[in-house]
Amino acid sequence: MKINKYVEDLRAKSAAELNDELVAAKKELFNLRFQNATNQLDNTSRIKEVRKNIARIQTVMKEAR
């Protein structure tokens, strides 16, 4: 399972690494939205995927508390 592997990798990271990954994912989401608004985005499903990854990262961060 691809998703389970991603979550396992997230759980193995430190809080600082998770925070860095969260910031990078949010930047990517911003760029995808910008590309979508200017009709330059080919794969619109990537927006949904990145949003779910952000939620996964935040969930793992909450679990670590």
PQR file of N, CA, C, O and H, with PARSE charges and radii, in Angstrom:
ATOM      1  N   MET A   1       0.829  -1.181   0.000 -0.4000 1.5000
ATOM      2  CA  MET A   1       0.000   0.000   0.000 -0.0000 2.0000
ATOM      3  C   MET A   1       0.873   1.243   0.000  0.5500 1.7000
ATOM      4  O   MET A   1       1.713   1.434   0.879 -0.5500 1.4000
ATOM      5  N   LYS A   2       0.661   2.068  -0.983 -0.4000 1.5000
ATOM      6  CA  LYS A   2       1.466   3.261  -1.155 -0.0000 2.0000
ATOM      7  C   LYS A   2       1.227   4.275  -0.024  0.5500 1.7000
ATOM      8  O   LYS A   2       2.174   4.885   0.471 -0.5500 1.4000
ATOM      9  H   LYS A   2      -0.021   1.913  -1.697  0.4000 1.0000
ATOM     10  N   ILE A   3      -0.025   4.451   0.378 -0.4000 1.5000
ATOM     11  CA  ILE A   3      -0.364   5.433   1.404 -0.0000 2.0000
ATOM     12  C   ILE A   3       0.197   5.011   2.756  0.5500 1.7000
ATOM     13  O   ILE A   3       0.741   5.833   3.493 -0.5500 1.4000
ATOM     14  H   ILE A   3      -0.794   3.955  -0.024  0.4000 1.0000
ATOM     15  N   ASN A   4       0.062   3.722   3.081 -0.4000 1.5000
ATOM     16  CA  ASN A   4       0.573   3.245   4.362 -0.0000 2.0000
ATOM     17  C   ASN A   4       2.075   3.454   4.474  0.5500 1.7000
ATOM     18  O   ASN A   4       2.572   3.800   5.546 -0.5500 1.4000
ATOM     19  H   ASN A   4      -0.380   3.054   2.482  0.4000 1.0000
ATOM     20  N   LYS A   5       2.801   3.252   3.388 -0.4000 1.5000
ATOM     21  CA  LYS A   5       4.246   3.459   3.370 -0.0000 2.0000
ATOM     22  C   LYS A   5       4.565   4.935   3.632  0.5500 1.7000
ATOM     23  O   LYS A   5       5.498   5.256   4.368 -0.5500 1.4000
ATOM     24  H   LYS A   5       2.397   2.972   2.517  0.4000 1.0000
ATOM     25  N   TYR A   6       3.775   5.830   3.017 -0.4000 1.5000
ATOM     26  CA  TYR A   6       3.984   7.262   3.200 -0.0000 2.0000
ATOM     27  C   TYR A   6       3.759   7.650   4.661  0.5500 1.7000
ATOM     28  O   TYR A   6       4.533   8.426   5.221 -0.5500 1.4000
ATOM     29  H   TYR A   6       3.018   5.569   2.418  0.4000 1.0000
ATOM     30  N   VAL A   7       2.705   7.118   5.279 -0.4000 1.5000
ATOM     31  CA  VAL A   7       2.405   7.434   6.673 -0.0000 2.0000
ATOM     32  C   VAL A   7       3.481   6.860   7.591  0.5500 1.7000
ATOM     33  O   VAL A   7       3.868   7.506   8.564 -0.5500 1.4000
ATOM     34  H   VAL A   7       2.076   6.488   4.823  0.4000 1.0000
ATOM     35  N   GLU A   8       3.961   5.671   7.298 -0.4000 1.5000
ATOM     36  CA  GLU A   8       5.045   5.086   8.093 -0.0000 2.0000
ATOM     37  C   GLU A   8       6.297   5.958   8.018  0.5500 1.7000
ATOM     38  O   GLU A   8       6.979   6.170   9.021 -0.5500 1.4000
ATOM     39  H   GLU A   8       3.647   5.146   6.508  0.4000 1.0000
ATOM     40  N   ASP A   9       6.587   6.458   6.824 -0.4000 1.5000
ATOM     41  CA  ASP A   9       7.742   7.348   6.669 -0.0000 2.0000
ATOM     42  C   ASP A   9       7.552   8.628   7.478  0.5500 1.7000
ATOM     43  O   ASP A   9       8.502   9.141   8.069 -0.5500 1.4000
ATOM     44  H   ASP A   9       6.032   6.286   6.010  0.4000 1.0000
ATOM     45  N   LEU A  10       6.327   9.138   7.503 -0.4000 1.5000
ATOM     46  CA  LEU A  10       6.048  10.344   8.273 -0.0000 2.0000
ATOM     47  C   LEU A  10       6.242  10.097   9.761  0.5500 1.7000
ATOM     48  O   LEU A  10       6.803  10.934  10.468 -0.5500 1.4000
ATOM     49  H   LEU A  10       5.555   8.721   7.023  0.4000 1.0000
ATOM     50  N   ARG A  11       5.781   8.959  10.228 -0.4000 1.5000
ATOM     51  CA  ARG A  11       5.882   8.652  11.661 -0.0000 2.0000
ATOM     52  C   ARG A  11       7.338   8.484  12.096  0.5500 1.7000
ATOM     53  O   ARG A  11       7.657   8.672  13.270 -0.5500 1.4000
ATOM     54  H   ARG A  11       5.326   8.279   9.653  0.4000 1.0000
ATOM     55  N   ALA A  12       8.214   8.138  11.172 -0.4000 1.5000
ATOM     56  CA  ALA A  12       9.631   7.945  11.497 -0.0000 2.0000
ATOM     57  C   ALA A  12      10.385   9.273  11.577  0.5500 1.7000
ATOM     58  O   ALA A  12      11.521   9.308  12.049 -0.5500 1.4000
ATOM     59  H   ALA A  12       7.955   7.986  10.218  0.4000 1.0000
ATOM     60  N   LYS A  13       9.773  10.351  11.128 -0.4000 1.5000
ATOM     61  CA  LYS A  13      10.456  11.642  11.103 -0.0000 2.0000
ATOM     62  C   LYS A  13      10.273  12.386  12.422  0.5500 1.7000
ATOM     63  O   LYS A  13       9.337  12.132  13.180 -0.5500 1.4000
ATOM     64  H   LYS A  13       8.850  10.323  10.745  0.4000 1.0000
ATOM     65  N   SER A  14      11.192  13.308  12.668 -0.4000 1.5000
ATOM     66  CA  SER A  14      11.118  14.135  13.870 -0.0000 2.0000
ATOM     67  C   SER A  14      10.103  15.262  13.651  0.5500 1.7000
ATOM     68  O   SER A  14       9.608  15.464  12.542 -0.5500 1.4000
ATOM     69  H   SER A  14      11.953  13.515  12.052  0.4000 1.0000
ATOM     70  N   ALA A  15       9.809  15.980  14.720 -0.4000 1.5000
ATOM     71  CA  ALA A  15       8.837  17.073  14.643 -0.0000 2.0000
ATOM     72  C   ALA A  15       9.323  18.174  13.693  0.5500 1.7000
ATOM     73  O   ALA A  15       8.527  18.751  12.951 -0.5500 1.4000
ATOM     74  H   ALA A  15      10.212  15.816  15.621  0.4000 1.0000
ATOM     75  N   ALA A  16      10.611  18.459  13.716 -0.4000 1.5000
ATOM     76  CA  ALA A  16      11.156  19.501  12.843 -0.0000 2.0000
ATOM     77  C   ALA A  16      11.057  19.090  11.376  0.5500 1.7000
ATOM     78  O   ALA A  16      10.730  19.905  10.514 -0.5500 1.4000
ATOM     79  H   ALA A  16      11.257  17.991  14.318  0.4000 1.0000
ATOM     80  N   GLU A  17      11.341  17.821  11.106 -0.4000 1.5000
ATOM     81  CA  GLU A  17      11.238  17.320   9.733 -0.0000 2.0000
ATOM     82  C   GLU A  17       9.790  17.335   9.257  0.5500 1.7000
ATOM     83  O   GLU A  17       9.519  17.657   8.100 -0.5500 1.4000
ATOM     84  H   GLU A  17      11.607  17.158  11.806  0.4000 1.0000
ATOM     85  N   LEU A  18       8.865  16.990  10.140 -0.4000 1.5000
ATOM     86  CA  LEU A  18       7.447  17.036   9.777 -0.0000 2.0000
ATOM     87  C   LEU A  18       7.011  18.464   9.488  0.5500 1.7000
ATOM     88  O   LEU A  18       6.248  18.714   8.555 -0.5500 1.4000
ATOM     89  H   LEU A  18       9.085  16.729  11.079  0.4000 1.0000
ATOM     90  N   ASN A  19       7.500  19.393  10.290 -0.4000 1.5000
ATOM     91  CA  ASN A  19       7.154  20.793  10.072 -0.0000 2.0000
ATOM     92  C   ASN A  19       7.690  21.285   8.731  0.5500 1.7000
ATOM     93  O   ASN A  19       6.999  22.008   8.013 -0.5500 1.4000
ATOM     94  H   ASN A  19       8.120  19.190  11.048  0.4000 1.0000
ATOM     95  N   ASP A  20       8.916  20.896   8.391 -0.4000 1.5000
ATOM     96  CA  ASP A  20       9.500  21.275   7.104 -0.0000 2.0000
ATOM     97  C   ASP A  20       8.695  20.684   5.951  0.5500 1.7000
ATOM     98  O   ASP A  20       8.457  21.351   4.944 -0.5500 1.4000
ATOM     99  H   ASP A  20       9.478  20.309   8.974  0.4000 1.0000
ATOM    100  N   GLU A  21       8.279  19.433   6.104 -0.4000 1.5000
ATOM    101  CA  GLU A  21       7.500  18.785   5.056 -0.0000 2.0000
ATOM    102  C   GLU A  21       6.129  19.446   4.905  0.5500 1.7000
ATOM    103  O   GLU A  21       5.611  19.573   3.795 -0.5500 1.4000
ATOM    104  H   GLU A  21       8.473  18.891   6.922  0.4000 1.0000
ATOM    105  N   LEU A  22       5.553  19.862   6.024 -0.4000 1.5000
ATOM    106  CA  LEU A  22       4.264  20.548   5.984 -0.0000 2.0000
ATOM    107  C   LEU A  22       4.374  21.874   5.246  0.5500 1.7000
ATOM    108  O   LEU A  22       3.514  22.210   4.432 -0.5500 1.4000
ATOM    109  H   LEU A  22       5.974  19.759   6.925  0.4000 1.0000
ATOM    110  N   VAL A  23       5.419  22.616   5.528 -0.4000 1.5000
ATOM    111  CA  VAL A  23       5.635  23.900   4.853 -0.0000 2.0000
ATOM    112  C   VAL A  23       5.821  23.690   3.347  0.5500 1.7000
ATOM    113  O   VAL A  23       5.277  24.440   2.536 -0.5500 1.4000
ATOM    114  H   VAL A  23       6.117  22.343   6.189  0.4000 1.0000
ATOM    115  N   ALA A  24       6.588  22.672   2.988 -0.4000 1.5000
ATOM    116  CA  ALA A  24       6.817  22.384   1.570 -0.0000 2.0000
ATOM    117  C   ALA A  24       5.526  21.979   0.874  0.5500 1.7000
ATOM    118  O   ALA A  24       5.284  22.378  -0.265 -0.5500 1.4000
ATOM    119  H   ALA A  24       7.030  22.063   3.646  0.4000 1.0000
ATOM    120  N   ALA A  25       4.697  21.192   1.547 -0.4000 1.5000
ATOM    121  CA  ALA A  25       3.431  20.759   0.954 -0.0000 2.0000
ATOM    122  C   ALA A  25       2.484  21.944   0.774  0.5500 1.7000
ATOM    123  O   ALA A  25       1.769  22.023  -0.225 -0.5500 1.4000
ATOM    124  H   ALA A  25       4.894  20.868   2.472  0.4000 1.0000
ATOM    125  N   LYS A  26       2.479  22.856   1.731 -0.4000 1.5000
ATOM    126  CA  LYS A  26       1.617  24.032   1.607 -0.0000 2.0000
ATOM    127  C   LYS A  26       2.076  24.944   0.473  0.5500 1.7000
ATOM    128  O   LYS A  26       1.251  25.531  -0.227 -0.5500 1.4000
ATOM    129  H   LYS A  26       3.060  22.791   2.543  0.4000 1.0000
ATOM    130  N   LYS A  27       3.391  25.062   0.292 -0.4000 1.5000
ATOM    131  CA  LYS A  27       3.919  25.842  -0.830 -0.0000 2.0000
ATOM    132  C   LYS A  27       3.530  25.199  -2.157  0.5500 1.7000
ATOM    133  O   LYS A  27       3.151  25.882  -3.108 -0.5500 1.4000
ATOM    134  H   LYS A  27       4.061  24.585   0.860  0.4000 1.0000
ATOM    135  N   GLU A  28       3.633  23.863  -2.204 -0.4000 1.5000
ATOM    136  CA  GLU A  28       3.261  23.149  -3.421 -0.0000 2.0000
ATOM    137  C   GLU A  28       1.783  23.352  -3.725  0.5500 1.7000
ATOM    138  O   GLU A  28       1.410  23.556  -4.880 -0.5500 1.4000
ATOM    139  H   GLU A  28       3.942  23.307  -1.431  0.4000 1.0000
ATOM    140  N   LEU A  29       0.936  23.298  -2.693 -0.4000 1.5000
ATOM    141  CA  LEU A  29      -0.494  23.508  -2.891 -0.0000 2.0000
ATOM    142  C   LEU A  29      -0.760  24.910  -3.416  0.5500 1.7000
ATOM    143  O   LEU A  29      -1.587  25.087  -4.310 -0.5500 1.4000
ATOM    144  H   LEU A  29       1.240  23.132  -1.755  0.4000 1.0000
ATOM    145  N   PHE A  30      -0.073  25.906  -2.874 -0.4000 1.5000
ATOM    146  CA  PHE A  30      -0.232  27.277  -3.360 -0.0000 2.0000
ATOM    147  C   PHE A  30       0.141  27.366  -4.840  0.5500 1.7000
ATOM    148  O   PHE A  30      -0.580  27.966  -5.637 -0.5500 1.4000
ATOM    149  H   PHE A  30       0.599  25.762  -2.148  0.4000 1.0000
ATOM    150  N   ASN A  31       1.279  26.760  -5.197 -0.4000 1.5000
ATOM    151  CA  ASN A  31       1.715  26.802  -6.589 -0.0000 2.0000
ATOM    152  C   ASN A  31       0.735  26.082  -7.511  0.5500 1.7000
ATOM    153  O   ASN A  31       0.477  26.540  -8.624 -0.5500 1.4000
ATOM    154  H   ASN A  31       1.865  26.273  -4.550  0.4000 1.0000
ATOM    155  N   LEU A  32       0.189  24.960  -7.051 -0.4000 1.5000
ATOM    156  CA  LEU A  32      -0.787  24.227  -7.861 -0.0000 2.0000
ATOM    157  C   LEU A  32      -2.054  25.050  -8.064  0.5500 1.7000
ATOM    158  O   LEU A  32      -2.610  25.082  -9.162 -0.5500 1.4000
ATOM    159  H   LEU A  32       0.399  24.589  -6.146  0.4000 1.0000
ATOM    160  N   ARG A  33      -2.505  25.709  -7.012 -0.4000 1.5000
ATOM    161  CA  ARG A  33      -3.697  26.559  -7.137 -0.0000 2.0000
ATOM    162  C   ARG A  33      -3.447  27.714  -8.092  0.5500 1.7000
ATOM    163  O   ARG A  33      -4.317  28.078  -8.882 -0.5500 1.4000
ATOM    164  H   ARG A  33      -2.053  25.683  -6.120  0.4000 1.0000
ATOM    165  N   PHE A  34      -2.257  28.285  -8.016 -0.4000 1.5000
ATOM    166  CA  PHE A  34      -1.899  29.380  -8.907 -0.0000 2.0000
ATOM    167  C   PHE A  34      -1.886  28.904 -10.357  0.5500 1.7000
ATOM    168  O   PHE A  34      -2.415  29.581 -11.239 -0.5500 1.4000
ATOM    169  H   PHE A  34      -1.549  27.989  -7.374  0.4000 1.0000
ATOM    170  N   GLN A  35      -1.285  27.746 -10.605 -0.4000 1.5000
ATOM    171  CA  GLN A  35      -1.257  27.184 -11.961 -0.0000 2.0000
ATOM    172  C   GLN A  35      -2.663  26.873 -12.454  0.5500 1.7000
ATOM    173  O   GLN A  35      -2.967  27.062 -13.632 -0.5500 1.4000
ATOM    174  H   GLN A  35      -0.856  27.195  -9.889  0.4000 1.0000
ATOM    175  N   ASN A  36      -3.519  26.398 -11.556 -0.4000 1.5000
ATOM    176  CA  ASN A  36      -4.883  26.075 -11.943 -0.0000 2.0000
ATOM    177  C   ASN A  36      -5.642  27.343 -12.336  0.5500 1.7000
ATOM    178  O   ASN A  36      -6.420  27.334 -13.290 -0.5500 1.4000
ATOM    179  H   ASN A  36      -3.272  26.244 -10.600  0.4000 1.0000
ATOM    180  N   ALA A  37      -5.414  28.421 -11.606 -0.4000 1.5000
ATOM    181  CA  ALA A  37      -6.101  29.675 -11.887 -0.0000 2.0000
ATOM    182  C   ALA A  37      -5.670  30.266 -13.222  0.5500 1.7000
ATOM    183  O   ALA A  37      -6.449  30.957 -13.878 -0.5500 1.4000
ATOM    184  H   ALA A  37      -4.782  28.428 -10.831  0.4000 1.0000
ATOM    185  N   THR A  38      -4.442  29.998 -13.623 -0.4000 1.5000
ATOM    186  CA  THR A  38      -3.937  30.538 -14.886 -0.0000 2.0000
ATOM    187  C   THR A  38      -4.010  29.511 -16.018  0.5500 1.7000
ATOM    188  O   THR A  38      -3.417  29.702 -17.080 -0.5500 1.4000
ATOM    189  H   THR A  38      -3.809  29.436 -13.091  0.4000 1.0000
ATOM    190  N   ASN A  39      -4.741  28.426 -15.779 -0.4000 1.5000
ATOM    191  CA  ASN A  39      -4.948  27.366 -16.776 -0.0000 2.0000
ATOM    192  C   ASN A  39      -3.656  26.736 -17.263  0.5500 1.7000
ATOM    193  O   ASN A  39      -3.552  26.365 -18.432 -0.5500 1.4000
ATOM    194  H   ASN A  39      -5.222  28.271 -14.916  0.4000 1.0000
ATOM    195  N   GLN A  40      -2.677  26.610 -16.389 -0.4000 1.5000
ATOM    196  CA  GLN A  40      -1.417  25.965 -16.746 -0.0000 2.0000
ATOM    197  C   GLN A  40      -1.289  24.574 -16.142  0.5500 1.7000
ATOM    198  O   GLN A  40      -0.326  23.863 -16.427 -0.5500 1.4000
ATOM    199  H   GLN A  40      -2.762  26.911 -15.439  0.4000 1.0000
ATOM    200  N   LEU A  41      -2.253  24.174 -15.306 -0.4000 1.5000
ATOM    201  CA  LEU A  41      -2.173  22.898 -14.603 -0.0000 2.0000
ATOM    202  C   LEU A  41      -2.802  21.794 -15.437  0.5500 1.7000
ATOM    203  O   LEU A  41      -3.967  21.882 -15.824 -0.5500 1.4000
ATOM    204  H   LEU A  41      -3.036  24.751 -15.074  0.4000 1.0000
ATOM    205  N   ASP A  42      -2.016  20.746 -15.715 -0.4000 1.5000
ATOM    206  CA  ASP A  42      -2.509  19.630 -16.512 -0.0000 2.0000
ATOM    207  C   ASP A  42      -3.211  18.595 -15.638  0.5500 1.7000
ATOM    208  O   ASP A  42      -4.287  18.113 -15.992 -0.5500 1.4000
ATOM    209  H   ASP A  42      -1.070  20.674 -15.401  0.4000 1.0000
ATOM    210  N   ASN A  43      -2.610  18.252 -14.499 -0.4000 1.5000
ATOM    211  CA  ASN A  43      -3.135  17.207 -13.633 -0.0000 2.0000
ATOM    212  C   ASN A  43      -3.811  17.850 -12.416  0.5500 1.7000
ATOM    213  O   ASN A  43      -3.165  18.093 -11.397 -0.5500 1.4000
ATOM    214  H   ASN A  43      -1.736  18.644 -14.211  0.4000 1.0000
ATOM    215  N   THR A  44      -5.111  18.122 -12.530 -0.4000 1.5000
ATOM    216  CA  THR A  44      -5.816  18.800 -11.449 -0.0000 2.0000
ATOM    217  C   THR A  44      -6.022  17.901 -10.237  0.5500 1.7000
ATOM    218  O   THR A  44      -6.284  18.405  -9.145 -0.5500 1.4000
ATOM    219  H   THR A  44      -5.637  17.925 -13.358  0.4000 1.0000
ATOM    220  N   SER A  45      -5.914  16.603 -10.396 -0.4000 1.5000
ATOM    221  CA  SER A  45      -6.081  15.699  -9.257 -0.0000 2.0000
ATOM    222  C   SER A  45      -4.922  15.819  -8.277  0.5500 1.7000
ATOM    223  O   SER A  45      -5.027  15.370  -7.135 -0.5500 1.4000
ATOM    224  H   SER A  45      -5.702  16.194 -11.283  0.4000 1.0000
ATOM    225  N   ARG A  46      -3.833  16.412  -8.704 -0.4000 1.5000
ATOM    226  CA  ARG A  46      -2.675  16.607  -7.828 -0.0000 2.0000
ATOM    227  C   ARG A  46      -3.030  17.525  -6.652  0.5500 1.7000
ATOM    228  O   ARG A  46      -2.481  17.375  -5.560 -0.5500 1.4000
ATOM    229  H   ARG A  46      -3.747  16.777  -9.631  0.4000 1.0000
ATOM    230  N   ILE A  47      -3.954  18.482  -6.874 -0.4000 1.5000
ATOM    231  CA  ILE A  47      -4.378  19.382  -5.801 -0.0000 2.0000
ATOM    232  C   ILE A  47      -5.009  18.572  -4.672  0.5500 1.7000
ATOM    233  O   ILE A  47      -4.688  18.777  -3.501 -0.5500 1.4000
ATOM    234  H   ILE A  47      -4.400  18.604  -7.761  0.4000 1.0000
ATOM    235  N   LYS A  48      -5.893  17.667  -5.018 -0.4000 1.5000
ATOM    236  CA  LYS A  48      -6.557  16.825  -4.018 -0.0000 2.0000
ATOM    237  C   LYS A  48      -5.551  15.944  -3.279  0.5500 1.7000
ATOM    238  O   LYS A  48      -5.654  15.754  -2.067 -0.5500 1.4000
ATOM    239  H   LYS A  48      -6.154  17.501  -5.969  0.4000 1.0000
ATOM    240  N   GLU A  49      -4.590  15.416  -4.009 -0.4000 1.5000
ATOM    241  CA  GLU A  49      -3.563  14.558  -3.416 -0.0000 2.0000
ATOM    242  C   GLU A  49      -2.714  15.331  -2.411  0.5500 1.7000
ATOM    243  O   GLU A  49      -2.420  14.823  -1.329 -0.5500 1.4000
ATOM    244  H   GLU A  49      -4.506  15.570  -4.994  0.4000 1.0000
ATOM    245  N   VAL A  50      -2.321  16.541  -2.755 -0.4000 1.5000
ATOM    246  CA  VAL A  50      -1.492  17.358  -1.867 -0.0000 2.0000
ATOM    247  C   VAL A  50      -2.283  17.756  -0.628  0.5500 1.7000
ATOM    248  O   VAL A  50      -1.736  17.764   0.474 -0.5500 1.4000
ATOM    249  H   VAL A  50      -2.559  16.953  -3.635  0.4000 1.0000
ATOM    250  N   ARG A  51      -3.563  18.088  -0.791 -0.4000 1.5000
ATOM    251  CA  ARG A  51      -4.399  18.436   0.364 -0.0000 2.0000
ATOM    252  C   ARG A  51      -4.494  17.268   1.335  0.5500 1.7000
ATOM    253  O   ARG A  51      -4.435  17.462   2.549 -0.5500 1.4000
ATOM    254  H   ARG A  51      -4.007  18.081  -1.687  0.4000 1.0000
ATOM    255  N   LYS A  52      -4.640  16.069   0.812 -0.4000 1.5000
ATOM    256  CA  LYS A  52      -4.712  14.891   1.672 -0.0000 2.0000
ATOM    257  C   LYS A  52      -3.375  14.632   2.354  0.5500 1.7000
ATOM    258  O   LYS A  52      -3.338  14.214   3.511 -0.5500 1.4000
ATOM    259  H   LYS A  52      -4.688  15.911  -0.175  0.4000 1.0000
ATOM    260  N   ASN A  53      -2.277  14.879   1.642 -0.4000 1.5000
ATOM    261  CA  ASN A  53      -0.958  14.707   2.258 -0.0000 2.0000
ATOM    262  C   ASN A  53      -0.756  15.705   3.402  0.5500 1.7000
ATOM    263  O   ASN A  53      -0.170  15.365   4.430 -0.5500 1.4000
ATOM    264  H   ASN A  53      -2.308  15.219   0.702  0.4000 1.0000
ATOM    265  N   ILE A  54      -1.238  16.930   3.221 -0.4000 1.5000
ATOM    266  CA  ILE A  54      -1.146  17.930   4.282 -0.0000 2.0000
ATOM    267  C   ILE A  54      -1.920  17.447   5.505  0.5500 1.7000
ATOM    268  O   ILE A  54      -1.443  17.570   6.633 -0.5500 1.4000
ATOM    269  H   ILE A  54      -1.714  17.206   2.386  0.4000 1.0000
ATOM    270  N   ALA A  55      -3.108  16.901   5.284 -0.4000 1.5000
ATOM    271  CA  ALA A  55      -3.913  16.389   6.394 -0.0000 2.0000
ATOM    272  C   ALA A  55      -3.211  15.219   7.078  0.5500 1.7000
ATOM    273  O   ALA A  55      -3.262  15.101   8.303 -0.5500 1.4000
ATOM    274  H   ALA A  55      -3.496  16.801   4.367  0.4000 1.0000
ATOM    275  N   ARG A  56      -2.560  14.360   6.307 -0.4000 1.5000
ATOM    276  CA  ARG A  56      -1.832  13.231   6.890 -0.0000 2.0000
ATOM    277  C   ARG A  56      -0.682  13.720   7.763  0.5500 1.7000
ATOM    278  O   ARG A  56      -0.464  13.211   8.862 -0.5500 1.4000
ATOM    279  H   ARG A  56      -2.519  14.457   5.312  0.4000 1.0000
ATOM    280  N   ILE A  57       0.048  14.707   7.264 -0.4000 1.5000
ATOM    281  CA  ILE A  57       1.172  15.256   8.022 -0.0000 2.0000
ATOM    282  C   ILE A  57       0.672  15.861   9.325  0.5500 1.7000
ATOM    283  O   ILE A  57       1.259  15.631  10.382 -0.5500 1.4000
ATOM    284  H   ILE A  57      -0.129  15.121   6.371  0.4000 1.0000
ATOM    285  N   GLN A  58      -0.413  16.634   9.255 -0.4000 1.5000
ATOM    286  CA  GLN A  58      -0.952  17.258  10.455 -0.0000 2.0000
ATOM    287  C   GLN A  58      -1.446  16.215  11.452  0.5500 1.7000
ATOM    288  O   GLN A  58      -1.300  16.389  12.662 -0.5500 1.4000
ATOM    289  H   GLN A  58      -0.890  16.821   8.396  0.4000 1.0000
ATOM    290  N   THR A  59      -2.031  15.133  10.944 -0.4000 1.5000
ATOM    291  CA  THR A  59      -2.511  14.070  11.827 -0.0000 2.0000
ATOM    292  C   THR A  59      -1.354  13.409  12.556  0.5500 1.7000
ATOM    293  O   THR A  59      -1.436  13.161  13.759 -0.5500 1.4000
ATOM    294  H   THR A  59      -2.150  14.992   9.961  0.4000 1.0000
ATOM    295  N   VAL A  60      -0.274  13.122  11.834 -0.4000 1.5000
ATOM    296  CA  VAL A  60       0.890  12.501  12.466 -0.0000 2.0000
ATOM    297  C   VAL A  60       1.504  13.441  13.488  0.5500 1.7000
ATOM    298  O   VAL A  60       1.982  12.999  14.532 -0.5500 1.4000
ATOM    299  H   VAL A  60      -0.208  13.323  10.857  0.4000 1.0000
ATOM    300  N   MET A  61       1.493  14.738  13.194 -0.4000 1.5000
ATOM    301  CA  MET A  61       2.030  15.713  14.150 -0.0000 2.0000
ATOM    302  C   MET A  61       1.191  15.735  15.429  0.5500 1.7000
ATOM    303  O   MET A  61       1.740  15.844  16.526 -0.5500 1.4000
ATOM    304  H   MET A  61       1.104  15.097  12.345  0.4000 1.0000
ATOM    305  N   LYS A  62      -0.121  15.633  15.300 -0.4000 1.5000
ATOM    306  CA  LYS A  62      -1.010  15.626  16.476 -0.0000 2.0000
ATOM    307  C   LYS A  62      -0.815  14.335  17.269  0.5500 1.7000
ATOM    308  O   LYS A  62      -0.859  14.354  18.499 -0.5500 1.4000
ATOM    309  H   LYS A  62      -0.567  15.544  14.409  0.4000 1.0000
ATOM    310  N   GLU A  63      -0.601  13.217  16.579 -0.4000 1.5000
ATOM    311  CA  GLU A  63      -0.403  11.945  17.257 -0.0000 2.0000
ATOM    312  C   GLU A  63       0.868  11.961  18.106  0.5500 1.7000
ATOM    313  O   GLU A  63       0.924  11.318  19.155 -0.5500 1.4000
ATOM    314  H   GLU A  63      -0.565  13.202  15.580  0.4000 1.0000
ATOM    315  N   ALA A  64       1.870  12.681  17.663 -0.4000 1.5000
ATOM    316  CA  ALA A  64       3.168  12.709  18.347 -0.0000 2.0000
ATOM    317  C   ALA A  64       3.123  13.496  19.652  0.5500 1.7000
ATOM    318  O   ALA A  64       4.012  13.350  20.492 -0.5500 1.4000
ATOM    319  H   ALA A  64       1.825  13.203  16.811  0.4000 1.0000
ATOM    320  N   ARG A  65       2.114  14.314  19.829 -0.4000 1.5000
ATOM    321  CA  ARG A  65       2.019  15.140  21.036 -0.0000 2.0000
ATOM    322  C   ARG A  65       1.798  14.331  22.259  0.5500 1.7000
ATOM    323  O   ARG A  65       1.697  14.884  23.354 -0.5500 1.4000
ATOM    324  H   ARG A  65       1.393  14.432  19.147  0.4000 1.0000
TER
END
